[in-house]
Amino acid sequence: MTVGRARTLLKSVLMLAAFAGGLQAAFADEWRTTSSLIGESKYGDNFQHYDYVNPDAPKGGTVNSVVLGTFDSFNPYIVQGSPAAGFAQFGGGLLYDTLMEQATDEGSTSHPLIADAYKYPADYSSATYRLDPRAKWHDGQPITTDDVIWSFQVLKANSPQYSRYFENVTDAVAISDREVEFHFNQKGNRELPKIIGDLVVLPKHWWEGTDASGKKRDVTKPTQEPPLGSAAYKIASFKPGSEIIWQRVPDYWAAKLPVKIGRENFDRQRFTYFLDDNAAWQAFTKGGLDDIKPENSSRRWNTAYNFPAVQAGDVIKKEFKTASPEPMQAFMLNTRRPLFQDRLVRAALMYPFDFETMNRTLFFGSNTRTSSYFQGTELASSGLPQGKELEILEQYRDKLPPEVFTQEFKLPVYDTPQAERKYLKAAVDLFAKAGWVIKGGKMVNAKTGEPFKFEILGWNDTDQVIASPYIANLRKIGVDATLRLIDQTQYINRVTHFDFDVVTSILGQSDSPGNEQRDFWSSKAADSPGSRNYAGIKNPVVDALVDRIIYATDRDDLVAATHALDRVLLWNFYVVPQYYRAVVWLAYWNKFGMPEKQPAYSGVDQNSWWIDSAREKALAAKYKSGN
C-alpha cells in the first residue's frame, strides 16, 4: 500500500468515526491543549490570546470594591467560616491557579494553565494531565504532581462542591514527574476528563508546614494566615472582617500564557466591607471605595443614577449583552420542611406570584420570566415530550406526575384584570385538594386547624422588593407568609445548613451540563451542608436523570436527557421561578481603559480592563478620593 493511499484510508476512517459521534474517541489518548464539550475551540491549536483583549494593556493602579458582610477565613474550601473577598469556594479565585482555565468567551471550553495538555482513553475511564514545567508557587517552588494529588484528596474530602463534582473520580496517581492520571469508577462519563481541569491546586508543602508561631497548619479549618498561592495576586494586607487588599505578583509565572495576556492588569485590588447596602451605595456615589458596581436593581438602575458624578460624566452606565445560559432565579421551597412536601401545595404556591405586574411597576419592564432550569439554551424543555426525550421519560411514567406527558408546562400570566382572581382561585383549589381550607380568612389544615405559615429568608433590599408583592398575594388567600431580613453572614450560615423555609437563590447552568447537576438536585446533596440542593430534592427519578445526563453518549442524548430533567423538575414545583435579564448592568468610575469588544458569551470581562492613570489622578483630585 502506498503512503498516499494509506493516508487517504486513515482520513476516511477518521471521518467515519466523526460521523458516528466518535470524533473525540478517534483522537483519544492524544495530548490536547484545549478541551471543549461542544465542539472545537475557535482558537484552534494556535491560541495566542483572547481575540477581544488588548495584549499591550498597561499594568498598574488600584481597583476598589465594596463587599457586604464580613469575613473570618482565608480557607474557602470548607463549610466553616466566611471566606474573604478574592477567594472562591469553587475555582482558584485571585490566589490559586487551576489545572486549566475556563474560557471567558466560549461555553464549556478550557485552555491550559497549570497543565499544558491532557488526554484520556476512548472509554473515558481516566484522564491524564501534564503539568507545565514553568508552573510555580509564589515562594518560587515548582508546582508538582504531589501538589495536584494532595489537592484532589483534600478537596474531595472537605469541599461539598468538589466532592460531588468529582464523585466518580476514585484516585489520582503520578505516572511521571509531570503527569498525573485520574481514575474513574465508571466509564462513559464524557464530561469528566475535561472537568478535571477545574481542579484548583493547593500548595501541599505550605499547608503541611507550620505558621510563624510553630503551630502546624490545618487545611480542614478556617485560617486568617495569608496562604501561599500561585495565581496573579497575593494578599498584601488585611483588617480582619473589614478590608482585604490584594497585590499583583510581578513575576507571576503564567503572565505570558494565552489566557492571561492582556488581562489581570490592576496592580492592586482593594475590598472594603460594609454591613448595610445603603451605606455601600453611598460609598459608590462618593468615589474612592467602589469603582465598579454591578447593578441588579432595576429601580436603582433607572432612577438613582443621577448623582453629580454621573451628570459630570465621571461615572458611566453601560449595558453588556450576554449569550450564555440564563440562571434559574427562584424562591426555593425547602422540602425538608413538612409544609412543602406535598406537590399540590408547591403547585399552589406558584400561582400567587404575579410577575407581570411586578415587572411593569417595579422592574421597568426590563426582566423576562424564567420558565426553565436551562433558560436560553437548546437544553430547555418545551411543548410535550417527543422522540428520545419521551423514550427516556417512559421508563419512569408510573413515578411521574401525569401532566409531564399530557400538558405543556406553563406559568401563570397576569395579563388581564381578571387574571388575579383566576390564579388565586386556582391556588385555593390546589390547597383544598391537599387538605387545606380557608377558615376565618386563614388557610388552615382541614384536620388539625394548623395555619399555613412560612418565612422567606433574605438579607438585602432586593429580597424585600421581590418578596413583598408575593407575600401580599399569598395573604389574599389566607397564607401567612413573612419576610425576615438578617445580616449576610447569618444568611450564608443558615443557607449553608438549610435552616430556612424559603429563600431566593440563583442556580447558573452551562450549555453542557454534567457532574455539577448532582450538587443541584441529587438525594445525596440534599443531606450535605454546603450543597446547592437548596430545595432538598430527594427524588429517585431525578437522581436517575442526572446520571443519564452525566453519562450521555453524545450531544443529542445529552439534550434529550436534559429536556427530561428540566420537565420533571418543573412539574414537581420545587421552586417558584422568578425572572432573568440577558444583560449585565455595570456602572463604573471613568478611570478605566477597556477593549472596545467584550466577550459575547459572558458579556464582560473586567479582568481585561486597565487603569488609565491620568483619569485616575484627575478623579482622585476632583473627588479627594485617596486611591
VENDABEL-V238139 format. One record per residue. N is the residue number from 1. RES is the residue in one small letter. PHI is phi as a letter, one per 40 degrees, with the letter a starting at -180 (* if undefined). PSI is psi in whole degrees, 0 to 359 (999 if undefined). NEAR is the number of other ideal C-beta (glycine too) atoms within 10 Angstrom. Layout:
# VENDABEL-V238139
n,res,phi,psi,near
N,RES,PHI,PSI,NEAR
N,RES,PHI,PSI,NEAR
This chain:
# VENDABEL-V238139
n,res,phi,psi,near
1,m,*,133,7
2,t,c,159,7
3,v,c,318,7
4,g,c,318,8
5,r,c,323,9
6,a,c,319,10
7,r,c,320,10
8,t,c,318,12
9,l,c,317,11
10,l,c,317,10
11,k,c,319,10
12,s,c,320,10
13,v,c,317,11
14,l,c,322,14
15,m,c,319,12
16,l,c,321,11
17,a,c,319,16
18,a,c,314,14
19,f,c,336,9
20,a,c,5,11
21,g,g,14,13
22,g,b,33,16
23,l,d,316,16
24,q,c,317,20
25,a,c,325,17
26,a,c,330,15
27,f,b,18,15
28,a,c,153,16
29,d,g,18,11
30,e,b,144,9
31,w,c,135,11
32,r,b,141,17
33,t,c,340,18
34,t,b,137,21
35,s,b,140,25
36,s,a,144,19
37,l,b,356,21
38,i,b,22,14
39,g,h,176,12
40,e,c,145,12
41,s,c,147,18
42,k,c,343,13
43,y,c,342,19
44,g,g,204,9
45,d,c,349,9
46,n,b,43,6
47,f,c,116,18
48,q,b,314,9
49,h,a,164,17
50,y,d,143,24
51,d,c,353,12
52,y,b,348,17
53,v,c,162,25
54,n,c,104,19
55,p,c,343,12
56,d,b,21,8
57,a,d,133,18
58,p,c,149,12
59,k,c,150,13
60,g,h,175,14
61,g,g,178,20
62,t,b,134,17
63,v,b,128,25
64,n,b,140,23
65,s,b,149,17
66,v,b,139,22
67,v,b,139,19
68,l,c,141,16
69,g,h,220,17
70,t,a,181,16
71,f,a,158,25
72,d,a,16,15
73,s,a,148,16
74,f,b,21,20
75,n,b,99,23
76,p,c,357,23
77,y,c,15,22
78,i,b,165,22
79,v,c,327,15
80,q,c,145,14
81,g,g,162,18
82,s,b,111,18
83,p,c,147,19
84,a,c,157,27
85,a,d,138,21
86,g,h,340,23
87,f,c,160,22
88,a,b,138,15
89,q,c,333,15
90,f,b,124,18
91,g,g,182,16
92,g,c,349,24
93,g,g,213,19
94,l,c,343,21
95,l,c,321,25
96,y,b,146,23
97,d,c,158,26
98,t,b,170,22
99,l,d,313,31
100,m,b,166,27
101,e,b,132,23
102,q,c,136,20
103,a,c,147,23
104,t,c,340,21
105,d,b,10,20
106,e,a,140,23
107,g,c,146,19
108,s,f,39,19
109,t,b,140,24
110,s,b,151,25
111,h,b,162,23
112,p,c,143,24
113,l,b,257,24
114,i,c,322,30
115,a,c,134,29
116,d,c,353,19
117,a,a,163,19
118,y,a,164,25
119,k,a,166,18
120,y,a,156,26
121,p,c,170,14
122,a,c,335,14
123,d,c,5,13
124,y,f,34,21
125,s,c,353,16
126,s,a,174,21
127,a,a,141,24
128,t,b,129,21
129,y,b,135,26
130,r,b,123,21
131,l,c,143,24
132,d,c,124,20
133,p,c,345,11
134,r,c,345,13
135,a,c,130,22
136,k,a,161,18
137,w,c,169,21
138,h,c,341,19
139,d,c,5,11
140,g,g,348,8
141,q,c,146,14
142,p,c,149,15
143,i,c,124,25
144,t,b,170,21
145,t,c,329,20
146,d,c,320,12
147,d,c,317,24
148,v,c,312,25
149,i,c,315,19
150,w,c,318,20
151,s,c,316,25
152,f,d,314,23
153,q,c,316,13
154,v,c,315,18
155,l,c,320,22
156,k,c,330,19
157,a,c,334,12
158,n,b,338,18
159,s,c,119,20
160,p,d,320,20
161,q,c,313,19
162,y,c,327,23
163,s,d,315,19
164,r,c,327,23
165,y,c,320,23
166,f,b,33,22
167,e,d,325,21
168,n,c,9,17
169,v,c,116,22
170,t,c,320,13
171,d,a,173,13
172,a,b,133,23
173,v,b,147,13
174,a,c,128,15
175,i,b,356,11
176,s,a,182,11
177,d,c,337,10
178,r,b,351,18
179,e,b,134,18
180,v,b,129,26
181,e,b,127,18
182,f,b,128,24
183,h,b,141,13
184,f,b,150,22
185,n,c,357,11
186,q,a,156,15
187,k,c,163,14
188,g,g,3,13
189,n,c,93,23
190,r,c,334,21
191,e,c,330,21
192,l,c,316,26
193,p,d,324,25
194,k,c,315,24
195,i,c,351,24
196,i,d,331,29
197,g,c,344,21
198,d,c,358,20
199,l,c,123,27
200,v,c,138,24
201,v,b,126,27
202,l,b,153,26
203,p,c,104,22
204,k,d,316,19
205,h,c,330,14
206,w,c,312,19
207,w,c,334,20
208,e,c,3,12
209,g,c,199,11
210,t,b,156,9
211,d,c,187,11
212,a,c,335,6
213,s,c,359,6
214,g,g,2,6
215,k,c,135,9
216,k,c,134,9
217,r,c,157,15
218,d,b,109,12
219,v,c,350,20
220,t,c,4,12
221,k,b,157,12
222,p,c,155,17
223,t,a,151,17
224,q,b,21,14
225,e,c,122,14
226,p,d,119,15
227,p,c,158,19
228,l,c,139,18
229,g,b,189,24
230,s,b,351,28
231,a,c,195,24
232,a,c,346,23
233,y,b,156,22
234,k,b,160,19
235,i,c,124,19
236,a,c,318,15
237,s,a,165,12
238,f,a,153,19
239,k,b,117,10
240,p,d,123,11
241,g,g,350,16
242,s,b,336,14
243,e,a,144,17
244,i,a,135,25
245,i,b,129,18
246,w,b,139,27
247,q,b,134,17
248,r,c,137,19
249,v,c,116,18
250,p,c,331,8
251,d,b,34,8
252,y,d,126,19
253,w,c,329,22
254,a,c,11,23
255,a,d,334,15
256,k,b,7,10
257,l,c,153,21
258,p,d,323,21
259,v,c,349,21
260,k,b,339,22
261,i,c,130,18
262,g,g,9,20
263,r,b,171,21
264,e,f,58,22
265,n,c,345,22
266,f,c,134,24
267,d,c,324,16
268,r,b,147,18
269,q,b,118,21
270,r,b,129,22
271,f,b,122,22
272,t,b,133,19
273,y,c,138,19
274,f,b,148,20
275,l,c,344,14
276,d,b,134,12
277,d,c,323,16
278,n,c,320,10
279,a,c,321,11
280,a,c,320,19
281,w,c,316,19
282,q,c,323,15
283,a,c,321,17
284,f,c,316,23
285,t,c,333,16
286,k,c,338,15
287,g,g,155,21
288,g,g,332,17
289,l,b,339,20
290,d,a,112,25
291,d,c,330,29
292,i,b,123,18
293,k,b,107,22
294,p,c,126,12
295,e,b,127,17
296,n,b,345,12
297,s,c,117,18
298,s,c,320,21
299,r,c,314,14
300,r,c,320,16
301,w,c,324,18
302,n,c,341,13
303,t,b,337,10
304,a,b,348,14
305,y,c,62,18
306,n,b,18,7
307,f,c,166,15
308,p,d,320,11
309,a,c,328,20
310,v,c,314,15
311,q,c,330,10
312,a,c,356,11
313,g,g,10,8
314,d,c,342,18
315,v,b,130,21
316,i,b,135,14
317,k,b,133,13
318,k,a,142,13
319,e,b,129,14
320,f,b,119,15
321,k,c,146,11
322,t,b,153,18
323,a,b,6,14
324,s,c,164,18
325,p,d,147,24
326,e,c,142,21
327,p,c,161,17
328,m,c,104,24
329,q,c,127,21
330,a,a,162,23
331,f,c,118,21
332,m,c,120,27
333,l,c,116,25
334,n,c,98,21
335,t,c,358,23
336,r,c,337,19
337,r,c,132,14
338,p,d,329,7
339,l,d,331,17
340,f,b,15,21
341,q,c,348,14
342,d,c,122,18
343,r,d,324,16
344,l,c,322,16
345,v,c,315,20
346,r,c,322,21
347,a,c,318,20
348,a,c,324,27
349,l,c,346,25
350,m,c,326,20
351,y,c,327,25
352,p,c,355,25
353,f,c,107,23
354,d,c,85,21
355,f,c,317,22
356,e,c,316,15
357,t,c,318,14
358,m,c,316,20
359,n,c,323,18
360,r,c,318,12
361,t,c,337,11
362,l,b,328,17
363,f,b,8,19
364,f,f,30,13
365,g,g,18,12
366,s,c,354,16
367,n,b,162,18
368,t,b,140,15
369,r,c,136,16
370,t,c,127,21
371,s,b,11,18
372,s,a,151,23
373,y,c,349,27
374,f,b,46,23
375,q,d,139,22
376,g,g,14,19
377,t,b,169,18
378,e,c,353,13
379,l,c,348,24
380,a,c,134,21
381,s,c,157,25
382,s,a,161,13
383,g,f,214,8
384,l,b,152,14
385,p,c,139,21
386,q,a,166,10
387,g,f,226,10
388,k,c,325,15
389,e,c,316,20
390,l,c,320,16
391,e,d,319,12
392,i,c,313,21
393,l,c,328,21
394,e,d,332,11
395,q,c,339,14
396,y,b,19,17
397,r,d,318,11
398,d,c,352,6
399,k,b,6,11
400,l,b,154,19
401,p,d,137,16
402,p,c,334,10
403,e,c,337,13
404,v,d,325,22
405,f,c,343,15
406,t,b,344,9
407,q,b,142,11
408,e,c,134,11
409,f,c,125,18
410,k,b,136,8
411,l,c,153,15
412,p,c,143,20
413,v,b,113,12
414,y,c,76,20
415,d,b,358,9
416,t,b,163,10
417,p,c,335,7
418,q,c,350,9
419,a,c,320,15
420,e,d,312,17
421,r,d,317,11
422,k,c,312,12
423,y,c,327,20
424,l,c,324,19
425,k,c,319,12
426,a,c,320,16
427,a,c,315,24
428,v,c,319,20
429,d,c,319,13
430,l,c,319,21
431,f,d,319,27
432,a,c,317,15
433,k,c,331,12
434,a,c,0,17
435,g,g,24,14
436,w,b,139,25
437,v,b,160,15
438,i,c,122,15
439,k,b,126,13
440,g,f,32,7
441,g,g,5,9
442,k,b,139,16
443,m,c,118,23
444,v,b,159,20
445,n,c,126,16
446,a,c,333,13
447,k,c,318,9
448,t,b,343,8
449,g,g,3,10
450,e,c,131,12
451,p,c,149,15
452,f,c,107,22
453,k,b,132,14
454,f,a,166,18
455,e,b,134,14
456,i,c,124,23
457,l,c,134,23
458,g,a,178,21
459,w,a,356,23
460,n,a,179,19
461,d,c,327,16
462,t,c,321,16
463,d,d,321,18
464,q,c,319,14
465,v,c,317,16
466,i,c,318,22
467,a,c,327,22
468,s,d,311,13
469,p,c,325,17
470,y,c,315,22
471,i,c,319,17
472,a,c,318,12
473,n,c,322,20
474,l,c,322,25
475,r,c,337,16
476,k,c,338,14
477,i,b,19,20
478,g,g,6,19
479,v,c,125,23
480,d,c,83,15
481,a,b,141,20
482,t,b,161,14
483,l,b,133,16
484,r,b,120,14
485,l,b,129,14
486,i,b,172,13
487,d,c,160,14
488,q,c,321,18
489,t,c,314,17
490,q,c,320,13
491,y,c,311,20
492,i,d,317,16
493,n,c,317,16
494,r,c,320,15
495,v,c,320,20
496,t,d,323,15
497,h,b,14,11
498,f,f,34,21
499,d,c,72,13
500,f,a,162,21
501,d,c,305,20
502,v,a,138,27
503,v,b,154,22
504,t,c,127,21
505,s,a,166,18
506,i,b,125,13
507,l,b,111,19
508,g,c,152,13
509,q,b,160,24
510,s,b,176,18
511,d,c,8,19
512,s,a,76,23
513,p,c,153,26
514,g,a,238,23
515,n,c,332,20
516,e,c,343,22
517,q,c,333,23
518,r,c,322,25
519,d,c,334,24
520,f,c,320,24
521,w,b,348,26
522,s,c,154,22
523,s,c,322,16
524,k,c,319,15
525,a,c,332,26
526,a,d,333,18
527,d,b,10,13
528,s,b,106,18
529,p,d,138,12
530,g,g,351,20
531,s,c,170,22
532,r,b,17,21
533,n,c,68,26
534,y,c,327,25
535,a,c,351,28
536,g,g,35,20
537,i,c,125,20
538,k,b,90,18
539,n,b,115,21
540,p,c,330,10
541,v,c,318,17
542,v,c,317,22
543,d,d,316,18
544,a,c,320,17
545,l,c,325,26
546,v,c,314,26
547,d,c,324,17
548,r,c,322,19
549,i,c,314,23
550,i,c,323,23
551,y,b,27,20
552,a,d,140,22
553,t,c,334,13
554,d,a,183,13
555,r,c,318,15
556,d,c,319,12
557,d,c,321,17
558,l,c,314,24
559,v,c,315,19
560,a,c,316,24
561,a,c,324,26
562,t,c,320,30
563,h,d,315,27
564,a,c,315,27
565,l,c,315,28
566,d,d,314,25
567,r,c,318,28
568,v,c,318,24
569,l,c,316,24
570,l,c,314,23
571,w,c,353,19
572,n,c,357,20
573,f,f,46,24
574,y,c,340,25
575,v,b,162,26
576,v,b,103,20
577,p,c,145,21
578,q,b,261,20
579,y,a,170,20
580,y,a,169,19
581,r,a,118,17
582,a,c,36,14
583,v,a,160,14
584,v,b,125,18
585,w,c,124,20
586,l,b,137,17
587,a,b,139,22
588,y,a,148,20
589,w,c,139,24
590,n,c,63,16
591,k,b,7,27
592,f,b,148,20
593,g,b,151,15
594,m,a,151,19
595,p,c,141,18
596,e,c,324,6
597,k,c,138,13
598,q,b,158,23
599,p,c,123,22
600,a,c,327,14
601,y,c,307,17
602,s,c,348,19
603,g,g,312,19
604,v,a,144,21
605,d,b,97,20
606,q,c,339,17
607,n,c,348,15
608,s,c,357,22
609,w,c,166,23
610,w,a,164,24
611,i,c,128,23
612,d,c,105,18
613,s,c,324,13
614,a,c,316,9
615,r,c,319,16
616,e,c,315,21
617,k,c,320,13
618,a,c,318,14
619,l,c,319,22
620,a,c,320,15
621,a,c,319,9
622,k,c,319,12
623,y,b,8,17
624,k,f,42,10
625,s,b,116,17
626,g,c,74,8
627,n,c,999,20
